[in-house]
Amino acid sequence: MRRTDPEGHGPVRFGPELPEDGLPVLPELSAVLAAAASRGQAEPIGGGPALLDAACGHGDRRGLPAAPDRVAVAPGAPALLMALTAALGGDVLVPRPCAAWWAPAARLLGRPAFSVPTPPEGGGVPDPYALLETVRRVRAEGGDPRLLMLSVADDPTATVAPPELLHETVEAAVAEGLHLVSDETWRDTLHAPHETVLLSPAEMWPEHVTVVTDLAGALLPSGWPAAIGRFPAGAAGGALHARVLDVLTALDARVAAPVAVAVAHALAEPEPVTARTAAAVRLHARVAAAARDAVVAAGALARPPQAGRHLYVDLTPLAPALTAHGVGDAQELEDFLTGRLGMPAPGGHRFGDDLEAPRVRLSTAPLLGDTAEQRAESLAAAEPLDLPHVRRALDHLRTVLAGLRDEARR
């Protein structure tokens, strides 16, 4: 992750990638990939028949049906979003904060990306009234908003949007003629799936929503890039699907053939894959909750993480101590905490948040151990918080934050 510095950079800023799980690759997936390693022919742009059938089955099981001619598989969600943004045209609206990879697609295409505040109860979905006001203002200034990005299970805040908020926002967006792109990368990583209601906007207004899922969220290692786009049914959805395939073709953005075989296998969700996903989610949920406890005990703020492998921390209550260390904005906070914690702590400005706000996203993978063996042990443990290496990592986090708390009180 490069430091945000205007010198030597174009209009795109380099920020953090999706939080990794930090765990060894599932042996069954490795075996499938190895068996397909001799495949030399190229996978078709958008995915071949076997891959598309697997993607359709994966969506059907989540209440997101789509025919193969309304699905595309790309080498990672950023490539898919780039194609969608180019195909839809117009200006882009994103929640504040939002995933770090959303806005760069618009910037690379020379499109404005306008941020819309999210309500206190959850990130990923803009406040509906703020959305309407932003659309009005952009149009009054000569803009042409067409695309709204949102996420029901959010990076960076790790929260799940309440269904009533989602419904109001989607209704407002559709009334304004916006096309919605729903990033559902983290939908299969709910920490309490039986206690959390997660709805996709595609279940509410299917003809106006394209669903994008980066499979690095739950099924694949991040080094095997693959993402699914599910497009609306009907003529408009078919035209959008065709335009996106045109852009992917121009970029030669295709999934590597051996990876496509492993992706199709993972999307079929055999028992070893689902068991690994469930175990990884439980592990990261336990560690994320313990990390939040350390944050709150130090007097900082963080919403309870509900999905994913991260949490979003607001250190405003510790501002006096941070100021004493020369920390005046999110970039300086990122540099300071990354050094103190010995793990990445990207500032909120990486996610479109205010540069002046002392916020960071912390990920759980660095807390699982320093070696592959330790992380495998964390995955297999009935109580990972009792493992010495996990306990040491959490104790270090507590010590750093408690030190700031004590300095702030003094």
Residue pairs with C-beta under 8 A, 6 or more apart in sequence:
1 14
1 15
1 16
1 17
1 344
1 346
2 14
3 331
3 335
4 13
4 14
4 15
4 331
4 347
4 349
4 350
11 107
11 108
12 104
12 107
12 108
13 104
13 350
15 100
15 101
15 346
15 350
15 351
16 100
16 344
16 346
16 350
16 361
17 100
17 101
17 222
18 99
18 101
18 155
18 185
18 214
18 216
18 217
18 222
19 155
19 308
19 309
19 310
19 361
19 363
19 364
19 365
20 216
20 221
20 222
20 309
20 363
20 365
21 221
21 280
21 284
21 309
21 365
22 364
22 365
22 366
22 368
22 369
22 375
23 280
23 283
23 365
23 368
23 375
23 376
23 379
24 372
24 375
24 376
24 379
25 221
26 272
26 273
26 276
28 265
28 270
28 272
28 273
29 220
29 221
29 262
29 265
29 266
29 273
32 261
32 262
32 265
33 224
33 258
33 259
33 261
33 262
35 261
36 257
36 258
36 260
36 261
36 262
37 258
39 257
39 258
39 261
40 257
41 257
42 254
42 257
43 51
43 254
43 255
43 256
43 257
43 260
44 254
45 245
45 248
45 249
45 252
45 253
45 254
46 52
46 71
46 72
46 73
46 74
46 245
46 248
46 254
47 55
47 71
47 72
47 73
47 255
47 260
48 260
49 68
50 260
50 264
51 73
51 255
51 260
51 263
51 264
51 267
52 68
52 71
52 73
53 68
53 264
54 263
54 264
54 265
54 267
54 268
55 71
55 73
55 228
55 230
55 267
56 65
56 66
56 67
56 68
56 71
57 267
57 268
58 228
58 267
58 268
58 269
59 65
59 66
59 71
59 211
59 228
59 230
61 269
62 187
62 200
63 200
63 203
64 200
64 202
64 203
64 211
64 230
66 230
66 231
66 233
67 233
69 238
69 241
70 230
70 231
70 232
70 233
70 237
70 238
70 241
71 228
71 229
71 230
71 231
72 80
72 228
72 229
72 231
72 241
72 244
72 245
72 248
73 226
73 227
73 228
73 229
73 255
73 260
73 263
74 80
74 83
74 226
74 227
74 229
74 248
74 253
74 254
74 255
75 225
75 226
75 227
75 253
75 254
75 255
75 256
76 214
76 216
76 225
76 226
76 227
77 101
77 183
77 185
77 212
77 213
77 214
77 227
78 101
78 104
78 105
79 227
79 248
79 251
79 253
80 212
80 227
80 229
80 244
80 248
81 101
81 102
81 105
81 149
81 181
81 212
82 105
82 108
82 109
82 247
82 251
83 243
83 244
83 245
83 247
83 248
83 251
83 253
84 147
84 181
84 210
84 212
84 229
84 240
84 244
85 92
85 105
85 106
85 109
85 111
85 147
86 109
86 243
86 247
87 240
87 243
87 244
87 246
87 247
88 146
88 147
88 179
88 240
89 144
89 146
90 111
90 144
90 145
90 146
90 147
91 106
91 111
91 112
91 113
91 114
91 138
91 143
91 144
91 145
91 146
91 147
92 103
92 105
92 106
92 111
92 112
92 113
92 114
92 145
92 146
92 147
92 148
92 149
93 113
93 114
93 115
93 116
93 126
93 131
93 134
93 135
93 138
93 145
93 147
93 148
93 149
93 178
94 102
94 103
94 113
94 114
94 115
94 116
94 148
94 149
94 352
95 115
95 116
95 117
95 118
95 123
95 124
95 125
95 126
95 149
95 150
95 151
96 115
96 116
96 117
96 118
96 126
96 352
96 353
97 118
97 123
97 156
97 157
97 312
97 348
97 351
97 352
97 353
97 359
98 115
98 123
98 124
98 149
98 151
98 156
98 351
98 352
99 151
99 154
99 155
99 156
99 183
99 185
99 351
100 155
100 156
100 346
100 350
100 351
102 113
102 149
102 183
103 113
103 352
106 112
106 113
107 113
112 138
112 143
114 134
114 138
114 143
114 145
115 352
116 126
116 127
116 130
116 131
116 134
117 126
117 127
117 130
118 124
118 125
118 126
118 127
118 157
119 127
119 165
121 159
121 162
121 165
122 154
122 157
122 159
122 160
122 161
122 162
122 165
122 303
123 151
123 154
123 156
123 157
123 159
123 161
123 303
123 312
124 150
124 151
124 152
124 153
124 154
124 155
124 157
124 159
124 161
124 183
125 150
125 151
125 152
125 154
125 161
125 165
125 166
125 169
126 134
126 148
126 150
126 169
127 165
127 169
128 165
128 168
128 169
128 171
128 172
129 172
131 148
131 169
131 172
131 173
131 176
132 172
132 176
134 145
135 145
135 176
135 178
138 144
138 145
139 145
145 176
145 178
146 177
146 178
146 179
147 178
147 179
147 180
147 181
148 173
148 178
148 179
148 180
148 181
149 180
149 181
149 183
150 161
150 166
150 169
150 180
150 181
150 182
150 183
150 201
151 161
151 182
151 183
151 184
151 185
151 186
152 160
152 161
152 166
152 182
152 184
152 187
152 198
152 199
152 200
152 201
153 159
153 160
153 161
153 184
153 185
153 186
153 187
153 189
153 190
153 198
153 306
153 307
153 308
154 160
154 161
154 186
154 307
154 308
155 185
155 186
155 308
155 310
155 361
156 310
156 312
156 348
156 351
156 361
157 303
157 312
158 186
158 288
158 303
158 305
158 306
158 307
158 308
158 310
158 311
158 312
159 303
159 304
159 305
159 306
159 307
160 190
160 196
160 197
160 198
160 306
160 307
162 197
163 197
163 199
166 199
166 201
166 204
167 204
170 180
170 201
170 204
170 205
170 208
170 209
171 204
171 205
173 180
173 208
174 180
174 205
174 208
178 208
179 208
179 209
179 210
179 240
180 201
180 205
180 208
180 209
180 210
181 209
181 210
181 211
181 212
182 200
182 201
182 202
182 209
182 210
182 211
182 212
183 212
183 213
183 214
184 200
184 211
184 212
184 213
185 212
185 213
185 214
185 216
185 217
185 218
186 217
186 218
186 307
186 308
187 198
187 200
187 213
187 217
187 307
188 217
188 218
188 219
188 277
188 281
189 217
189 218
189 281
189 284
189 307
189 308
189 309
190 196
190 198
190 281
190 306
190 307
191 281
191 284
191 285
191 288
191 289
191 305
191 306
191 307
192 285
192 306
196 306
196 307
200 209
200 211
201 209
202 209
202 210
202 211
202 230
202 232
206 232
206 233
207 232
207 233
207 234
207 236
207 237
208 232
209 232
210 229
210 230
210 231
210 232
210 237
210 240
211 228
211 229
211 230
212 227
212 228
212 229
213 227
213 228
213 230
214 226
214 227
215 226
215 227
215 228
215 263
215 266
215 267
216 222
216 224
216 225
216 226
217 308
218 277
218 280
218 281
219 263
219 266
219 267
219 273
219 277
220 226
220 262
220 263
220 266
224 259
224 262
224 263
225 255
225 259
226 255
226 259
226 260
226 263
229 244
231 237
231 238
231 240
231 241
231 244
232 240
248 254
255 263
265 273
266 273
279 379
280 379
283 368
283 378
283 379
283 384
284 308
284 309
284 364
284 365
285 305
286 384
286 385
287 364
287 367
287 368
287 384
287 385
287 390
287 394
288 305
288 308
288 309
288 310
288 311
288 364
289 304
289 305
290 385
290 394
291 311
291 362
291 364
291 367
291 394
291 397
292 302
292 304
292 305
292 311
294 394
294 397
294 398
294 401
295 301
295 302
295 311
295 313
295 362
295 401
296 302
297 398
297 401
297 402
298 318
298 398
298 401
298 402
298 404
298 405
299 317
299 318
299 405
299 408
300 313
300 314
300 315
300 316
300 317
300 318
300 401
300 405
301 313
301 314
301 315
301 316
301 317
302 311
302 312
302 313
302 314
303 311
303 312
305 311
309 363
309 364
309 365
310 361
310 362
310 363
310 364
311 361
311 362
311 364
312 348
312 359
312 360
312 361
313 359
313 360
313 361
313 362
314 357
314 358
314 359
315 322
315 333
315 358
315 359
315 360
315 404
316 357
316 358
317 408
318 358
318 401
318 404
318 405
318 407
318 408
319 358
319 408
320 407
320 408
321 404
321 405
321 407
321 408
322 328
322 333
322 336
322 358
322 404
324 407
325 336
326 332
326 336
327 333
327 336
327 358
329 347
329 349
329 355
329 356
329 358
330 347
330 348
330 349
330 350
330 353
330 354
330 355
330 356
330 357
330 358
330 359
330 360
331 347
331 349
331 355
333 345
333 347
333 358
333 359
333 360
334 345
334 346
334 347
334 350
334 360
337 345
337 360
337 400
338 344
338 345
340 400
341 362
341 396
341 397
341 400
342 366
342 396
343 362
343 363
343 366
343 367
344 363
344 366
345 360
345 361
345 362
346 360
346 361
347 353
347 355
347 359
347 360
348 354
348 357
348 358
348 359
348 360
348 361
349 355
350 361
351 361
353 359
365 375
366 393
367 390
367 393
367 394
367 397
368 374
368 375
368 378
368 379
368 384
368 389
368 390
368 393
369 375
369 377
369 378
369 387
369 389
369 390
369 393
370 389
374 387
374 389
377 387
377 389
378 384
378 387
378 389
378 390
381 387
384 390
385 391
385 394
